[in-house]
Amino acid sequence: MLHIDYEWDLREDGILLDEELKTVRLGWEDGDIFKLVTINGRRKLVKMDDVEAFIKGHKVNGQSS
């Protein structure tokens, strides 16, 4: 589904999401980790599974691994 009328601030250090975007509906929480992948030639941010993030040594939802 495409979403219209959201404002995004794209910068080298990250993406600032629109205040109206309810990330809770997407199952996103503070501390979630995303990775950049290429699928069929298109770039996509994919939420990293907590187990994968832990194995790679990332903090999982604010907790040290």
Secondary structure, DSSP 8 states (H G I E B T S, - for coil): ----S---EEETTEEE--TT--GGGGT--TT--EEEEEETTEEEEEE--HHHHHHTT--BTTB--
